[in-house]
Amino acid sequence: MAGSALAVALSGAGLSVALVEARPVTPPALPAEREVDSFDSRVSALNRQSVALLRDLGAWPAIAGYRSCAYRHMRVWDADGTGRIAFDAAEVDCPELGHIVENRAVVGALLGRIGAAADISVLAPRRLRAIARDEAAVTLEMEEGPPVEARLLVAADGALSSVRELMGFATREWDYGHRALVATVAIERPHEATAWQRFMPSGPLAFLPLPGEGDRHFCSIVWSLQDARAEEVLALDDAAFCVALGEAFEHRLGGVLASSRRVAFPLRQRHAVDYVQPRVALVGDAAHTIHPLAGQGINLGFKDVAVLAQEVLAAHRRGTDPGRLPVLRRYQRRRKGENLLMMGAMDTFKYLFEQEAPALRWLRNAGMTRVGRAGALKQGIMRRAMGLEP
């Protein structure tokens, strides 16, 4: 998603842009049916800033025209105490907090914009073999086809970035010892345009609203579980899984009636020490991966895209080489601090909610209650999460 968005953001300014992908690039299938097995298992909680970027890129109408689910409320509570907090869009005079969208809908909409751009070349499938760099350019040696030469290489190739590894970017990282289990579920009662999250010592459980149909109601779930527990839950049959999930969620939306195929992926914190080198920049998951408990990963990635595009286009207008290190360092200065702040906040939340000591449990419950009553502080948190604050 980040790489496609950046390609579109850089088009139309007199640059020549190449989108290089190891796999064939084809628009994803977008089924019209609304059943547990017809939704993408991977969804994103796009904040208002990310939606604005996609709107500026001309991609949002296709996403909204397919399907998305605006959420106006968020309910968060502590499984082991009395702490709870509620966020409502009306408190910051907005119609919604954000939108839950299927990742394939975002990809499909961006590929549509790429297909309409005469200055974007899609080179796929083209697997990267090696990278060479001199003062004037960076050259990609490919397994298939001729080399690709450019003044600037942007790595948007995910958490296990080949570009980051080949160019020797140092990272700081650690394993959480958890896996995120994702699935689509049918629920008994309407989700009330609300994102729900229950914090447990074993990890957070989120129910994210999806568009329903008639009296059928759906949510995407993200359940963070310790590795051993994740294996046990994955081994359950569908009926037993629905029972276990309903109990973990305290049946806030009634019974869990059905589930799609369940997928789990390991959770790991990762942050590049530097985002840039001469003629190379990292964006999105290639630069930083974050715990999914607040759904901020792709929002941070889209902000990377917006800022890097601003700096590259500004350099181009000045007649400056966009791959020069001073240009790229401006991007790093604008993004690294904010990303570290969000990552640190998520790690703090995760640590606090894993602790079972009575004093820490009292502290987090009292803290949630106090923040819920502090109008200005809560509004500030909401505005930052929604992308309304720098």
Order of alpha helices (4+ residues) and beta strands (2+ residues): alpha-beta-beta-alpha-alpha-beta-beta-beta-beta-alpha-beta-beta-beta-beta-beta-alpha-beta-beta-beta-beta-alpha-alpha-beta-beta-beta-beta-beta-alpha-alpha-alpha-alpha
